[in-house]
Amino acid sequence: MPTDISHKLVIAISSRALFDLDESNTIYENDGIEKYAAYQIAHENEILKPGIAFPLVQKLLHLNNHGDFVEIILLSRNSADTGLRVFNSIAHYNLNITRAAFTSGESPYNYVQAFGSHLFLSANPDDVKNALNAGCAAAAILPSVTQQTDSHELKIAFDGDAVLFSNDSEKIFQQEGIDAFTKHEVDDAKNPLPGGPFKGFLKALQLLQKQFPEKECPVRTALVTARQAPTHERVIRTLRVWGIRIDEALFLGGLPKGKFLKAFQADIFFDDQQVHCDSAAKHVTTAHVPNG
């Protein structure tokens, strides 16, 4: 009988997000696929250093100490032959990652949905855009400060517009300014915002949280938005209609987000605006959602 992983939180991650493959990627870009393949095979017993998303993956997998909750899927542009180094590194770090797709240079984004993934993390912006266009929650991991904390609690933070919610309201702000945006959101305060690309991922996190007593839950979420009163009301009512609980909500009114994310101790933060990503990346692991 086929195995079913649909009850799990499924995260697809690229090999370049999980491990530091900058050196070999430079060889690929400068010298081509043949020299890249030869380099990877020659070094396949050399363990790769952790990449930006490595601490996040460790925390996600640690949740399985409480039950069968999380599945990490490796998606890689390597071939199976050149990808052996990646799996040797996974074994070295004792990461319970057993499923993978190696695509020999092709974009692996088609396999995000095939695996039933709730989220795709990659270092390749084009793969991320393709996944988003296909209706998947996806983000590009940025060079970031990674916080190492003693807590096993997993903390995930989201921007609102164009991430959890659609970018309809954000377009009004960009095209007509703050006053028009504020009027529109106040007038529509009781009309729920349409869902954005990360609504499904947040819902999957909520289902995972419900497996634990509220005060013992090892997963904590936060909304960190540039909105301020009175535009906060529509956000709160939208989450209420969705039946989704956010543990913390920060309405910053345009303040830089980085220090607030550090205070929250976010393991990862998702935002569509590059300026907010730049602020956040100085303090926590940050991923860009190209949906603004």
Buried (B, 14 or more C-beta within 10 A) or exposed (E): EEEEBEEBBBBBBBBBBBBBBEEBBEBBEEEEEEEBBEBBEEBBEEBBEBBBBBBBBBBBBBBBEBEEBBBBBBBBBBBEEBBBBBBBBBEEBEBEBEBBBBBBEEBBBBBBBEBBBBBBBBBBBEBBBBBBEEEBBBBBBBEBBBBEEEEEBBBBBBBBBBBBBBBBBBBBBEEEEEEEBBBBBEEBBEEBBEBBBBBBBBBBBBBBBEEBEEEEBBBBBBBBBBBBEEBBBBBBBBBEEBEBBBBEBBBBEEEBBBEBBBEBBBBBBBBBBEEBBBBBBBBBBBBBBBBB
